[in-house]
């Protein structure tokens, strides 16, 4: 697990993600043609849990949606 610092909504925040989730986050941002910070900001505005957990759930759901 590694800590990553990014800026969202004008403030710096740290997220702790395992390497596989960090890579998946970067891949998803590239797929959407947006920055990682922009994707995290989207996830942040809709979350009801901690940010790192919300990112993991978002990525899991994207993977699950792709397998339907």
Buried (B, 14 or more C-beta within 10 A) or exposed (E): EEEBEBEBEEEEBEBBBEEEBBEBBEEBBEEEEBBBBBBBBBBBEEBEEEBBEBBBBBBEEBEEEEEE
